[in-house]
Amino acid sequence: MKKIYFREKYLKKMRGFYHDTEMIKVITGVHRCGKSTLLEMIAEELLKDDVKKENIVFIHLDKRPYSRVSKPEVLEEIIDSKTKLINGTKYLFIDEVQNVKDFERVVNSFREERDFSIFITGSNSYLLSGELVTKLTGRYIDFPMTTLTFDEYIGMKKYLDLEVNPNIDQELISYILEGGFPLTLQYHSSEDKRLYINSVIDEIYDKDIKKNNKIRKRNIFEKIPTYIINTFGATTSVNALCD
């Protein structure tokens, strides 16, 4: 069983809505910042609050057997099959919900039944755009999530029994280099950490940025990150990028 560092700064914001069947709880944030683990934390707290295990339903759309689910009617059938025999409030957790087109209609239809407390996560540009606001106005609460803050970074190292450098300035440098991604703490060498971070950055770029259908000239757009990184000390404007 993996050790979970409970991120209290998010949990305390959400506890008042755990049993709310009126509002969909939406957790947004960059890839690998800990959204899926936050769902596990919430589920664990529900169990401690005497919610029956069978009333907690997880659907991870990035994992088997649901990784190929993309149609709303299929998602609806899956939810029905997993919840139809459950009595009382059902606690529905859907991870990476943006993988399903028109998911808003599905989650809202179950919200309308008033016996579902729904939690969804998403990390791509769709969920972080105004489209979700348009389709679920007044029916959801957004909980933006980030990578670890510096105090969380230190707290998680202590929780995992990892050595904390007594020179706090050196720890700050390590934190900046690692970017606050929780999983970097499971790697020991700086080379392994950097390799993991680069893979996360590539994933963010491929899944969130390149798939934006408003980007027409992708070969040109792909040069922009390199340009910005190479000129990070200078003020950058849209006009300068165009020039």
Secondary structure, DSSP 8 states (H G I E B T S, - for coil): -------HHHHHHHGGGTT-SSSEEEEEESTTSSHHHHHHHHHHHHHHTT--GGGEEEEETTSTTSTT---HHHHHHHHHHHHTT--S-EEEEEESGGGSTTHHHHHHHHHTTSSEEEEEEE-STTTTSSHHHHHSTTSEEEEEE-S--HHHHHHHHHHTT----S-HHHHHHHHHHHTT-GGGGG--SHHHHHHHHHHHHHHHIIIIITT-TT---HHHHTHHHHHHHHTTTS---HHHHH-
